[in-house]
Amino acid sequence: MSTHHRPQAPAGQRNGPLLLQPVTGGEHAAFLRRPGPYTASFLQTPAWARVKTGWRSETLGWFDADQRMVGSALVLYRRPPGVRRFFAYLPEGPGVDWADPQLERWLDPLLAHLAGTGAFAVRMGPPLAYRRWSARTLKDAAGPGRRVGDVLPDLVEPLGTAVADRLRESGWRRCGEDGQGVGVPPRRISGGAQPRLLFEVPLAGRGLDDLWTGLNQEWRRNIKKAAKSGVWTGVEGPQTLPAFHDLLRITERRDGFDLGRGLDYYQRQYAELNAERPRSMRLYTARHQGELLAAHTLLTAPDGNRVWYQTGASADHRREVRPSNALQWRMLCDALLAGAAVYDMRGVPDDLDPAARAHGLLRWKLGTGGEAVETVGEWELPLQGAVNKALHRAMHTYLTRR
């Protein structure tokens, strides 16, 4: 199973031309909740457009000859400084039939539409897996100077490989193909705005006993220690977001990164996602003797098939009672019992050197027994015309010099 892709779309969706047109946020949200071949990322929901202030947005739908909506996209538009045209961005989208042999039926109408809006270039992130490595494979491969990309994968996804080849042949350029790695360095994301190397825990077909035995000994020991120490785990409401954000600032200082997100960002995210679909975003907390020691955000896909551990925060003290392990175990169990097929722990560094600071996050997630998944990544294309191509080059020059 690929990153966001379930069995291929019905054959009826692959005949004849497709019509692309704007749809309302309500129509888009209803489409994403339908059972179907794709699980949409939270980054492709109409609510996410309301989270991302500073961007103009549009929701689009593809329709077949029977006027059935068969695909969707959230497009974010931003105007670079001093430029009258827009940069169009589809984070972890669009949601189209990537297995269609006639992929141009989907992408050509999109490019024509974006050109009509005044966009000079587009970036998209096909929601597909490219390569996979098991926790065991990466643990065995750890060593000085090693990186995930140096290790032979356990699985190469045929669909992801084919789509990457077809996009390259059509003139698209993969972000980060200038020698950067596939992973997520601690301070910035390499190769695009979204992480290219994810960590997933498969849940489909597993029970709680399977989930428990999939953890390594250190994780099981820490979870038992947290329970014996009296660590409480649960879900709290938006009133706890300020305390979560305080913990996040502590975590950023301790681990040497800065997400640059204020409390208002998480309050807006919580309000907008849950207004569109209740329980889309939950705040999980771990307390010891009443004191908040860890807080993690969990997001759920519109169809419930995937959940994302998005942001984690923890205190500097009482770490010996292992609140974060206890909290992740609670979140994993809740996701399994809710029927999710995948627990997505989002980005991880690609550093396999045990002496490197960045390796700690990867090592921690490997303990869940999941797998590292390299996605197809994000791809960019300047729209037709010399002016658009010049603006695209200028934008990258500007970003490189910042």
VENLINBEL-V973700 format. One record per pair of residues at least 12 apart in sequence whose C-alpha atoms are under 6 Angstrom apart, sorted by the first residue. I is the first residue (numbers start at 0). J is the second residue. Records with the same first field share a line. If there is no record, write none. Layout:
BEGIN
I=J  J
END
This chain:
BEGIN
1=127  128
2=127  128
3=38  126  127
4=37
5=36  37
6=36
7=36
8=36
17=62  63
18=61  62
19=60  61
20=59  60
21=58  59
22=58  59  60
24=45
31=301
32=301  302
41=300
42=90
43=73
46=271  272
50=268
54=75  76  77
55=75  76
56=74  75  76
57=73  74
58=72  73
59=71  72
70=94  95
71=94
72=93  94
74=88  89
75=87  88
84=117  118
85=118  119
86=118  120
87=121
88=121  122  123
89=123
90=123  124
91=124  125  126
92=124  125
119=382  387
120=380  381  382
121=379  380
122=378  379
123=377  378
124=376  377
127=159  374  375
128=159  374  375
129=156  159  373  374  375
130=154  155  156  372  373
131=152  153  154  371  372
132=152  153  370  371
133=370
134=365  368  369  370
141=351  352
142=352
143=352
144=352
145=351  352
146=349  350  351
147=349
159=375
171=379  380
172=378  379
173=377  378
174=190  191  377  378
175=190
181=195  196
182=195  196  348  349
183=347  348
184=348
186=256
191=377
194=346
195=373  374  376
196=346  372  373
197=345  346  347  371  372
198=344  345  370  371  372
199=342  343  344  369  370
200=341  342  369
201=341
202=340  341
203=340
213=368
214=366  367  368
215=366
221=321
222=324  325
225=320  321
230=286  287
231=285  286
232=284  285
233=283  284
234=282  283
235=282
243=294
246=312  313  314
247=312
250=312
279=298  299
280=297  298
281=296  297
282=295  296
283=295
285=322  326
292=313  314
293=312  313
294=312
295=310  311
296=309  310
297=309
303=339
304=339  340
305=339  340  341
306=342  343
307=343  344
308=344
347=361
END
